[in-house]
Amino acid sequence: MTTPNDSPPPQGRQVIQAYLKSLDSSPGVYRMLDAESRVLYVGKARNLRARVSSYARPTGHSGRISRMIANTASMMFLTTKTETEALLLEQNLIKQLKPKFNVLLRDDKSFPNILVTADHDYPQIKKHRGAKKEKGSYYGPFASAGAVNRTLNQLQRVFLLRDCSNAMFDSRTRPCLQHQIKRCSAPCVGKISAEEYRQTVRDAERFLSGKSTEIQGRLAQDMAEASEAMEFERAAALRDRIKALTQVQTAQGINPQGVNEADIIALHMEGGQACVQVFFIRANQNWGNRDYYPRVGADVDAAEVLEAFIGQFYDTREPPRQLILSNEIENPDLMAEALSGKIGRKVELLVPRRGEKAELVDGALRNARESLARKMAETATQTKLLQGLADAFDLPKPPDRIEVYDNSHIQGTNAVGAMIVAGPEGMMKNQYRKFNIRGDDLTPGDDFGMMKEVLHRRFKRLIKEDPDRSRGLWPDLLLIDGGAGQVSAVASIMAQHGVQDIPMVGVAKGIDRDAGKEEFHRVGKRVMALRHNDPVLYFVQRLRDEAHRFAIGTHRAKRAKGVSATPLDDVPGVGAARKRALLAHFGSAKAVGRANLSDLKAVEGVSDALAETIYGYFHEKG
């Protein structure tokens, strides 16, 4: 007999209706939660009572919203002073909580900039990513590291600016290779005066500010004057710089004359998927583009998708003066007000219908359409491969998350473990993880022991962070680089954690250790192989090779870091910035160790107390 206490908690419209009694017309943000308190949806409202009452209506909802209402077991509310504050809070919560029924931007990488430093008589030009803490002028954002590297390469050809560190600059006694290949004017050894170098720096900054025509005119005039003065070597150098500058402008492609600073944002939707293409226009120059694939539902309209994308994209980024859009969004004035208030200057949202801006949007839209077509084709292929994987290894269903593990070391030194992740959309690089092997009791080169440590740490953390397996973080399949021994080692670790329902496969080279003759090991089953031309075999090889590439790269980075380590790393109170200052001042860690107390105190950023700590550290060490 069922008692009232055994009945499931209420869900759906009746739950939502009950909240109306306690709500007023304030603006704010609401969260809809399921029976297990997982956030289903985050929304904003100008009037909380009016918005929530709309969910209590029995009809008029799309399929997605109807499912969301049916699953709602409770709600949470935060009131704000204005709807603008509600909009900003909504997008912040969406990024944090990743609700199931919201449009979600899944890529949150930062963008690189170009930095012209201001802490040296001969400024350095370099790539910069992250917080803008160094003194100097920043230009960006660029769409990718590749776009920055190409621009830096071009700038060095045209303006011959140094890219070496201050410590390397101060220690040079003769020109480096960059000068030999005409990429640097060698200010380190006096090949150019300080005033001439500062002029080239100003020219580079003008170029990055969109004044390339002005620079070309001045260089042409200087070349003519040098030729008249029969300074033919200088005239030839100026001619080469003009030629390089022309090539740079040609290589950039789209350089809109009527758009100084804007992001071009175009959305294409098809088959329940979406692609947003963003072009970065700064100083009338195209600084690259990037495509994004936000998570959307089949019944979400373009206005909602684009508004959600803009809100989440600029949550941690500074917007330009103009956002030029392919579609109208639901609340353009509100979004413009929110972005303007965030950075303290006006941000304008435009949906052009004609002219140069419309042509820019058409180009971005074409890119979005083509990118989504490629993505959908790749996804279809990936779906077939995952089904083939399930059939080959007797899995209950195609895996949504495959985790592949590998180790890398040289005779046991700088040992690292690596985990890569793949799923229906291909490699999930934001889910990759590296593990510094810590086991002091491990025998150097003990692959079994290293694999045990990696899997122990992985599942210990997984059980702590997602014990009920509700966040999509648990794998459906483990691929291990190795044979029966590795599989057995992994199985023992999994058993210790009480995890015995996740299939695992060891991928081992065959007798001849040739690709294509791999053997597959599973717990309690016979060794098997796939036919040499099976697409599933190629897929597994690709996953294994990607894990190997990531492990090798992680190992090399750790080894390089060890090589570049200095005694300064162990001095209390000496962080990265003070380490750079000390090395720039003295030239090497050994020179820092020999320095007297008064010299240490003379270094910028080093206090008297820290100078005494550094001096004591080296002299106590003998």
N, C-alpha and C positions, 0 to 999 in steps of 0.2 A: 504493500500500500504506500503510495507517495504522499508525503507530508508537504505542507507549504514551504518548509525550509529546504526541501529537496528540489524545488522547482528552479529552473535557470533564472538568472537575473534578467530583468526586462531589458529589451533593446529596441532601437528604432524610434519611430515618431513619438511614442508615449514618453520616452526618456527625454527627448528634446523638448516636448511640450511642457514638461515639469519645470524646466529651467526658466521659462518665460516669466514666471511670477517674481523672480528675483533680479531680473534684468531691467535696465533703464535704457535711455536713448544715447548713452555715452559712446564715443568711438573706442575701438579696441581690437584685440585679437582673441580669437577663440580656437580651442583645440577639441577635436572629436576623437574619443578613445574607444577601443573595443573592450570586450569583457576581461581581457588580460592586461588592461591599462596601456596597450600599445597605441601610439598616436596614429590615427588614420588620416587626419587632415588638419592643416593649419590654415586659417583664413582671417582676413581683416574685415572691418566693418566701420562705416561712418556712424551707423546706429545699430548697436549690438542686438537690441530687442527685435528690431525689424528684420535683421539678417537671419537671426536664429528662428524667428517665426516662419520664415520662408521654407526652412527645412521641415517644419511641422505640417506643411500642407500635404495632403494625400496624393496629389498629382502634379504634373508639370515638371518632372525631373528627368534628366537624361539617365541612361542606364548606369553610368559610373556613379552619379550622385545618389541614385536609388540604392545601389549596393552599399555605398558609404553610410547612408542613413540607416539601412537595415542592420549594419554591423555596429552602430554606435551604442555603447553601453553607458558612457558618461561624457561630460564636457568640462573644460577648464576655460577660464576667462581672465584676461588682463585688460584693464581699461587704460587708455592713454589720453593725453590732453588734446591731441589733434589726430585727424585721419592720416596725416603725413607720418607722424610717429608710428601709427599702427602699421602703415605700409612697410616702413623700415624694419620694425620688429617682426612682422610676418615673414619677410624674406630671410632674416637672420635665423628665425626658428626653423624654417623649412630646411635651410642648409645644415643646421645642427641635428634635427630630428629625422629628416628624410622620410616624411610620411608617405604611406602607400598611395594615397589618392591625389597627391599634389604633383604638378609638373616639377621635375627635379633636374637641375643642372648638375651633372655628375663629374665634370672636369673642373678642378679648382686650382690649376697651376698658376704660379705667378709668371709675369712677363719680364724679360730682360730689358735693360736700358743700356745706353752708352754713357759713360762717365768721363768727363774731362776734369781731372783732379785739380785742386787748388792749394795743395800742401807742399808744393815744390817750385823752385825757380823755373824749372823746365817741366811743365805739366805733362802727365801721362794720360793716354787715351786707352780705355779698356771697357770690357763688358762688365755690367753690374746687375745682380739680381738680389732682391730682398729689400730690407729697410734702407732708406737713404740717409745713412749716418755719416758717410765720408764727406769732407768738404769738396765742393766742386759743382759743376753744372751737369745736370742729368737730362738726357734726351731719350724719349721713348713714349709709350712702350713699343717694342718690336714684337712681331707675332711669334718669333721663335729664336732660339739660339743661332740657328743657321742664318736667319735674316740679319742678326747683329754681326755675326762673323763676316758675312759678305760685305756689309757696310763698312766695318772696321778695315777690312782688307782694301776696299776702295779708297777709304780716307787715307790710309797709310801710303798708297800709291800716289795720291794727289798732294797731300800735305806733309808727308814724311815725318809724322809725329812718332815719338817713342811709345812702345807698349810694355817696356821692361819695368820691373819693380824698382822702387827707390834704392833698395839695397844693392841690386845689380847695377843700377846706373852709377852709384857712387863708387863701386869697386872696379869699374872698367878702366883699362889702360890703353886699349886700342879698339877700333870700331868692330862691332859684331856682324854676323851674317846679314842681318836686316839692312844694314848700310850697304853691304856689298851688292845686294839685289835691289837696291834703290827703293827701300821701304822705310828708311829712317835717315834723318839728316845728321845723325851721330853727335848730338849736343853733349854727350857724356865725355867726349875727348876734344871738344872745342871746334868741331867742324862747322858750326854755325853759332853766331853770336846770340846772346840772350834776347836782344831786341828783335832780331830776325825770327827767332823761334817763337817769341810771343806773337809776332804778326801772323805766322802760319797757324798758331792756335786760334787766333781771332778769326782767321779765314775759315777754319774747320767749323767753328761754332756758328759762323754766318751760314755756312753750307747746311748745317744741321737745323738752322732756323729758317731755311727756305730761300736764302739769298744767293743762290748759285750764279745767277746771271750777272749780278753785281761783281762777284769774285772773278768771273771769266773776263769781264771788261777790264778790271784792274790788272789782271795778269797779262792780258794782251798788251796793255799800255806799257807795263814793266818790260815785256819782251822787246817791244819796239825801241824803248829807251836803251836797253842793254845792247841791242843790235847796232844802234847808231853810235854808241860808245865803244863799239868793237869788242864788247865783252861776250864773245860768241859762245863760250862755254855756259855762261849764266843764261843767255838767251835760249840755248838748246834745252837747258833744264826747265825753263819756264814753258817752252813749247810742249815738252813732254807732260808737264802738269796740266796744261790746257787740254791736251789730247785725252789724258786720263779722266779729267773732269767731264768731258763730253761723253766718254764711254760709260761713265757712271750714270749720267742722266738718261742715256739710251737704255741701259740695262734695267732701270727702275720701272719701265713700262708705263703704267698709269700714273701720271703726275697732274692731278686736277688743278687748274688755274684758279677756279672760283671757290675751292674748298681748302681752307688753311688748316683747320684742326677739327677732325670729326672721326667717328667710328661709323662705318657703313654696316648695317645689320640687316641681313635678309633671311627670311624663314621660308622653307619649303616643307610641306607635309604630304605624306602619301602612305597608304596602307598601315595607318596606326603608328607611324614613325615620323620623326622630324629631324631636320638638319638646319642649324643656324650658322650662317657664314658671317664672320666679322672681318672687315678690312680696316686697317689702322692707317688713317691719313694724318700726318703731322707735317707742318711746315710745307704744305702743298706737295708732299712726297708720299708715295705709297710705301709704308714700312711693313708690308706683309699682311697675310691673312691666315685665319685659323677656322676650322669647322668644329662644331659642337653637335652632340646628339642628345638633347634632353630627353628624359623619360616622360612619355606622354601616353594618354589613353586614346582609344579609337574615337571617342566622342568629345574630345577637347577641341575648342575652336582656336583659330590662329591668334586672335587677340589675347586670349588667356595665356597661351604658350609664350608669346613674345613678351608680354608684360612680366611674367614669372622669370623668364630668362634675363631680362634687363635688371630686374630687382636683385636677383642672385649674383649676376655677373659683376655688378658694380658694388656689391656689398663690401668687398675688401679692396676694390680698385678705384682709382680716381677717374671719373668720366671726363671726356673732352668737352669742348664748348658746344658741340652739336652731335646728336645721335640721329643719323639719317636712316630711316626705317623703310622696310618693304611693305609693312602692314600697319594699320592703326592698332593701338592697344586700348584696353578698357578704360584706363584712367590716365590719359596723357598729361593733363595739367597737374594732377597729383604727383605723378612720377617725376615730372620736371621740377616741381617744388621740392620734392624729397632730395633729389640729386643736387640741386642748387644749394639747398640748405646744408647739405653734407660737406661741400667743399668751399662754400662761401663765395661763389660767383655763379652767374647765370648759366644754366644748361638748357639747351633748346632741343626739342624733339620734332623732327620733320618727317613727313611722308610725301616726297616730291612726286609730281605727275609729269613734269616735262623738264627739259634742260639738262645741264651737266650732272646735277645731282641724281636725276632720274636714270641717266645712263649708268652712273656708278652703281645704283641699286640694281639695275637690270643685270649688270656684270656679276654682282655678288649673288643675285638670285640664280643665275645660270650655274655658278659654282656650287651653290647649295643643292640644286636639283641633280647635278652630275655626281656630287659627293654622296648624296643619299642613295642614288641608283647603285653606285659601287658598293656602298655599305649593305644595302639590301641583298645584293648578289652574294657578297661575302657571308652574310648571315645565313642565307639559304644553304650555301655550301657547308658552313659550319654546322648547321642543324643536321645535315646528312651525315657528316663525320661523327658527330656525337651519337647519333643513332647507331652508326656502324660500330662505334666503340662499345656501346651497350650490348650489341649483338655478339661481338667478338669475345667479350669478357663476362658474359652472362649477368649483366647488371640489371636490376629491376626496372630502371628507366634511364633515358639519356641523362648524363650528369650535367647539372647546372654550374657546378664549381669543381674543377680539377686542380689539385695541388700537386706540384712536381718538385721533388727535393734532390739536391746534389751538394757535394762538398768540394772544397778546393784547398790545397795546401802544397808546400814544397818541403818534403821530408818532415812533415808535421809542423812546420813553422807558419806563422800568420794564417792559421787554419780558420776557415769560415764555412758556414752552411748557408744555403740559399734556397728560397722557396719562390716559385713562380706560380701564377694562377691563370687558368683559362676557363672560358665558358662559352655560352651561345654567341657572344659578340667578339670572340677571339681572345687575344691576350689581354688580361686585366692588369696593366702595369702599375696602376695605383695600389694594387693589392700585393705586389711583390714584397718580400721581406728578406733581410739578411740577418745572420746570427754569427756573432763572434764567439768561437768555441772557447769556453772558459774552463773546461774540465782539467784540473791540475793533476788528477790521477790517471789521465789518459796516456797511453803509450803513443809517442809521436807517430803519426801516420795510421792510427787505428780508425779506419773508416767506419767500422761497426759502432764503435764507441761514440764517434762524432755524430753519426746519424741518430743514435739513441738520444744524445743530448739535445739535438735540434728538435726531434719529435716530442721529447718530454717537455721542453719549454713551450713549444707551440700549443700542445693540447692542455697543459696546465693553465696557460693564459686563456685559451678558448673556453674552457669550462668555467673560468671565473667571469669572463666578459659576456658570455652568451650561454648560460647553463640550460635554457629551454630550447635552444636551437631555433630561435624565432627571427634572428636578424640576418639570415643568409650568409653567415660567416663560416659555417661548417662545410667541409668538403663532401662531395658525393663519391669521389674516387681519389686515391693516393697513387701517384706514380713515383717509384723509387729507382734511382739510378744504381742498379746492382742486381745480384742474383738472389739465390735462396737464403744466403746468410743475412743480407740486408733486410729482406722481407721478414725473416724470423726475428731479427733484432727489433724491427718496427712493431711487429705483432706483440712482442713481449711488453713494450712500452705502452701500447694501446690498451693491453689487458690490465696493466697497472692502474690506468686511469678509468677503467670500466667502460672503455669504448671498443666494442667488438662488432659493430654493425656497419663499419665503413669499409668498403672493398679496397684492397690494395694490390698493386701489380708491380713486380720488380722487372725492370727492363735491362737485360744483360746482353752483351755482345755474344755472338755465336762462337763456335770453335775457332774459326779463322779471324774472329774479331772484325769482321767486315760489316759495314752498314748494309742492311737488307737481310742479314741472317740473325737478327735479334731473337732471343729466347725470352719468354714471358713466364715469370714465376708467381704463383699465387698460393696462399696458405691452404694446405690440405688438398691441393690439386696437382695434377701432372704438369710438367713443363710443356708449354705449347709454343707454336710459331705461327706467323701469318704468311700467306703467300707473298712472294717478293714484289709483286706489282699491286698489292692491296692498298687503296687510298688511306685506309685506317693505319697501316704500317707507316706510311709517309707522315701522317698526322702525329703519331706517337714519336717518331724520330724528330719531328720539328719541335715538339714539346720538350723532349730530352735535350736537344741542342740548345734551345732557348734557356733552359735551366743551367746548362753547362756554361753558356756564354755569360749569364748573370753571375754565376758563382766565380768564374775566372775574373770577371771585371771587378767584383767585390774584393777578391783576394789581392788583385794587383793594386787596387786603391789602398788597401790596408798596408801592403808592403811598401808602397810609395810613401805613405804617411809615416811609417816607421823609419824609412831612410831619411826623410826630411825633419824628423824629430830633433830637437835640440835640448840641452840641459835647461833652457829657460822654461820649457814646458812643465818642469817640476818645481819651479820657484813659486811659493805661495803669493798670491796677489797679482801675478803676471798673466794677464789674459792675452787674447789674440791681438788687440789694439796696442797694448804696451809692448808686447813681443815685437811687433812690426816697428814700433818707434825705436826700441833699443837696437834692433838689427840695422835699421836705417842709419842710426847715429854712429854705431861702432863698426858696422860691416860684417860682424860674425859673432856667434855666441862665445867663442874663445876670447875675443877682444872684450866682450862684456865682462867675462870672468876675471880678466886682468885689470879692468878699469878701477881707478881709485874712487873713493866715496864722493868727492866733489864733482868728478866727471859724470857719475851716475845721477847726481842731483840736477845736473844741467840739462838732462834729457826732458823734452816736453812731455808732460803727462805723468812724470815720475815724481812722486812726493818725497819729502825727506825721509819719511818712515819707510816707504817702499824701497828707496835707494839703500837704506841700512839693511833691510831684509835681503835684498839681492847681494849686497856686498858680503853680508854674513853667510849667506848660503854658499857662495863660491869659496870663501876663505875657510869656512869650517870644513868644507869638502876636501880642502887641501889642494 
